[in-house]
Amino acid sequence: MRAGPLSNQKVISLLNEHFVPVYTVNEEYTDKGSAPPEEKAERNRIFQEGHAAKLSVGSVHVYILAPDGHLRDSLHVAKAAQSEHLMAMLEKTVAELKVPKGKPVVAPVTQSQCPPSPPGSIALHLSARSLDGRGAWGDFPVEDWIVLSSDESKRLLPGADAVSIGATWEIPREVATRILTHFYPATENNDVSKNVFEKQSLKGTVTSVENGVARARLTGEMKMAHSFYHKADGKTVEATVIGFIDFVPAQGKVDSLKLVTDEATYGGGKFAVGVRLVR
Amino acid sequence: MNRAAQSVCVSAFLFAAFAGAADRQSANKDFAWVQARVQEIAVKPEERRLDEIGWAKDIREAKRLAKETGRPVFLFTHDGRLNIGRC
């Protein structure tokens, strides 16, 4: 949907000019999901109305609600993902309800936002993209936000008394894992708890110390089992990584972090990952 | 030196040369290279066109706005996270 209709100018215009668009994440609406009970109840109501009206109902669907909130139409994602089918549905709705053209009801904002992070923590933004369209989806790059706690961010660093040019240290495995487990291109499976590292290392080497700020070069490698779909398929990520971290040894504070894949492969294709500290 | 030993020596020399070349290649990738590479890989605005759509926060907000404006709601339910593309 994102690469197809939701990137189509005509669809974008139709949604902004005639509808109130909204999307929901199914995982948040399960019994244990984070959505409030009233939200879950609303989604369930829509599904019930769909069943009662013998419309297509399912977890990955487009639903059109009338201005009074009741369901009037639906489309399975397999069809909705084809722009011409979705546009036909939207245009039919606009015509039948005689919806006048207007500005977006909600001002468009970037949907990928840095999550809130407690004091002392750092937020990293990761982008991953297929380089050759092989072995992974390549319609658009994917992202992750990684928040490292104050303790985790300190553990990225060597001890303050071990900071001299040429000094090296190994970043603890569990901290490196917090970052490296997201080093995979676009796949259906995004459950990183199922990723298994067969090999992993990330080390720093201090390259300069000036005015109390140290810079270290990061180098690492990884081999990680990550299945494309939600069943084991034996596929692995193999990558070497290079980066730099700037830090204040006396305070155990990370000022800047940039990390990229040097070479990375998955499922017979090549991909790249870039990480930068945002906050 | 017999042929087998010569072969081992040549192989060892080639391996060392290769490893050295790889290290030198990696060492050439300095801060500026990493900085530029991070920018290259980062998601671009044109790759996030869904950001051009004015999305309501949730179904309840969409319903409220629909009632206020007389507009229908377009609801897309999905697995994963559309906003970051991991879906």
Boltz contact constraints between the chains, C-beta under 6 A:
constraints:
  - contact:
      token1: [A, 2]
      token2: [B, 50]
      max_distance: 6.0
  - contact:
      token1: [A, 2]
      token2: [B, 82]
      max_distance: 6.0
  - contact:
      token1: [A, 6]
      token2: [B, 50]
      max_distance: 6.0
  - contact:
      token1: [A, 7]
      token2: [B, 49]
      max_distance: 6.0
  - contact:
      token1: [A, 12]
      token2: [B, 52]
      max_distance: 6.0
  - contact:
      token1: [A, 12]
      token2: [B, 53]
      max_distance: 6.0
  - contact:
      token1: [A, 15]
      token2: [B, 53]
      max_distance: 6.0
  - contact:
      token1: [A, 15]
      token2: [B, 74]
      max_distance: 6.0
  - contact:
      token1: [A, 16]
      token2: [B, 54]
      max_distance: 6.0
  - contact:
      token1: [A, 19]
      token2: [B, 71]
      max_distance: 6.0
  - contact:
      token1: [A, 19]
      token2: [B, 72]
      max_distance: 6.0
  - contact:
      token1: [A, 19]
      token2: [B, 74]
      max_distance: 6.0
  - contact:
      token1: [A, 20]
      token2: [B, 56]
      max_distance: 6.0
  - contact:
      token1: [A, 20]
      token2: [B, 62]
      max_distance: 6.0
  - contact:
      token1: [A, 20]
      token2: [B, 65]
      max_distance: 6.0
  - contact:
      token1: [A, 20]
      token2: [B, 66]
      max_distance: 6.0
  - contact:
      token1: [A, 20]
      token2: [B, 71]
      max_distance: 6.0
  - contact:
      token1: [A, 20]
      token2: [B, 73]
      max_distance: 6.0
  - contact:
      token1: [A, 21]
      token2: [B, 53]
      max_distance: 6.0
  - contact:
      token1: [A, 21]
      token2: [B, 55]
      max_distance: 6.0
  - contact:
      token1: [A, 21]
      token2: [B, 74]
      max_distance: 6.0
  - contact:
      token1: [A, 22]
      token2: [B, 55]
      max_distance: 6.0
  - contact:
      token1: [A, 22]
      token2: [B, 56]
      max_distance: 6.0
  - contact:
      token1: [A, 22]
      token2: [B, 62]
      max_distance: 6.0
  - contact:
      token1: [A, 22]
      token2: [B, 75]
      max_distance: 6.0
  - contact:
      token1: [A, 23]
      token2: [B, 76]
      max_distance: 6.0
  - contact:
      token1: [A, 23]
      token2: [B, 82]
      max_distance: 6.0
  - contact:
      token1: [A, 24]
      token2: [B, 77]
      max_distance: 6.0
  - contact:
      token1: [A, 26]
      token2: [B, 79]
      max_distance: 6.0
  - contact:
      token1: [A, 39]
      token2: [B, 58]
      max_distance: 6.0
  - contact:
      token1: [A, 39]
      token2: [B, 59]
      max_distance: 6.0
  - contact:
      token1: [A, 42]
      token2: [B, 59]
      max_distance: 6.0
  - contact:
      token1: [A, 60]
      token2: [B, 78]
      max_distance: 6.0
  - contact:
      token1: [A, 61]
      token2: [B, 77]
      max_distance: 6.0
  - contact:
      token1: [A, 62]
      token2: [B, 76]
      max_distance: 6.0
  - contact:
      token1: [A, 63]
      token2: [B, 75]
      max_distance: 6.0
  - contact:
      token1: [A, 64]
      token2: [B, 72]
      max_distance: 6.0
  - contact:
      token1: [A, 65]
      token2: [B, 73]
      max_distance: 6.0
  - contact:
      token1: [A, 66]
      token2: [B, 72]
      max_distance: 6.0
  - contact:
      token1: [A, 67]
      token2: [B, 66]
      max_distance: 6.0
  - contact:
      token1: [A, 67]
      token2: [B, 70]
      max_distance: 6.0
  - contact:
      token1: [A, 69]
      token2: [B, 63]
      max_distance: 6.0
  - contact:
      token1: [A, 93]
      token2: [B, 72]
      max_distance: 6.0
  - contact:
      token1: [A, 97]
      token2: [B, 72]
      max_distance: 6.0
  - contact:
      token1: [A, 99]
      token2: [B, 71]
      max_distance: 6.0
  - contact:
      token1: [A, 104]
      token2: [B, 54]
      max_distance: 6.0
  - contact:
      token1: [A, 105]
      token2: [B, 65]
      max_distance: 6.0
  - contact:
      token1: [A, 105]
      token2: [B, 69]
      max_distance: 6.0
  - contact:
      token1: [A, 106]
      token2: [B, 54]
      max_distance: 6.0
  - contact:
      token1: [A, 106]
      token2: [B, 56]
      max_distance: 6.0
  - contact:
      token1: [A, 107]
      token2: [B, 54]
      max_distance: 6.0
  - contact:
      token1: [A, 108]
      token2: [B, 52]
      max_distance: 6.0
  - contact:
      token1: [A, 108]
      token2: [B, 53]
      max_distance: 6.0
  - contact:
      token1: [A, 108]
      token2: [B, 54]
      max_distance: 6.0
  - contact:
      token1: [A, 110]
      token2: [B, 51]
      max_distance: 6.0
  - contact:
      token1: [A, 111]
      token2: [B, 51]
      max_distance: 6.0
  - contact:
      token1: [A, 111]
      token2: [B, 83]
      max_distance: 6.0
  - contact:
      token1: [A, 112]
      token2: [B, 83]
      max_distance: 6.0
  - contact:
      token1: [A, 112]
      token2: [B, 84]
      max_distance: 6.0
  - contact:
      token1: [A, 127]
      token2: [B, 41]
      max_distance: 6.0
  - contact:
      token1: [A, 127]
      token2: [B, 42]
      max_distance: 6.0
  - contact:
      token1: [A, 127]
      token2: [B, 43]
      max_distance: 6.0
  - contact:
      token1: [A, 140]
      token2: [B, 47]
      max_distance: 6.0
  - contact:
      token1: [A, 140]
      token2: [B, 85]
      max_distance: 6.0
  - contact:
      token1: [A, 141]
      token2: [B, 43]
      max_distance: 6.0
  - contact:
      token1: [A, 141]
      token2: [B, 47]
      max_distance: 6.0
  - contact:
      token1: [A, 142]
      token2: [B, 85]
      max_distance: 6.0
  - contact:
      token1: [A, 142]
      token2: [B, 86]
      max_distance: 6.0
  - contact:
      token1: [A, 143]
      token2: [B, 43]
      max_distance: 6.0
  - contact:
      token1: [A, 143]
      token2: [B, 84]
      max_distance: 6.0
  - contact:
      token1: [A, 190]
      token2: [B, 80]
      max_distance: 6.0
  - contact:
      token1: [A, 190]
      token2: [B, 86]
      max_distance: 6.0
  - contact:
      token1: [A, 242]
      token2: [B, 29]
      max_distance: 6.0
  - contact:
      token1: [A, 243]
      token2: [B, 34]
      max_distance: 6.0
  - contact:
      token1: [A, 244]
      token2: [B, 31]
      max_distance: 6.0
  - contact:
      token1: [A, 244]
      token2: [B, 34]
      max_distance: 6.0
  - contact:
      token1: [A, 258]
      token2: [B, 34]
      max_distance: 6.0
  - contact:
      token1: [A, 258]
      token2: [B, 38]
      max_distance: 6.0
  - contact:
      token1: [A, 260]
      token2: [B, 34]
      max_distance: 6.0
  - contact:
      token1: [A, 260]
      token2: [B, 37]
      max_distance: 6.0
  - contact:
      token1: [A, 260]
      token2: [B, 38]
      max_distance: 6.0
  - contact:
      token1: [A, 272]
      token2: [B, 41]
      max_distance: 6.0
  - contact:
      token1: [A, 274]
      token2: [B, 38]
      max_distance: 6.0
  - contact:
      token1: [A, 274]
      token2: [B, 41]
      max_distance: 6.0
  - contact:
      token1: [A, 274]
      token2: [B, 42]
      max_distance: 6.0
  - contact:
      token1: [A, 276]
      token2: [B, 38]
      max_distance: 6.0
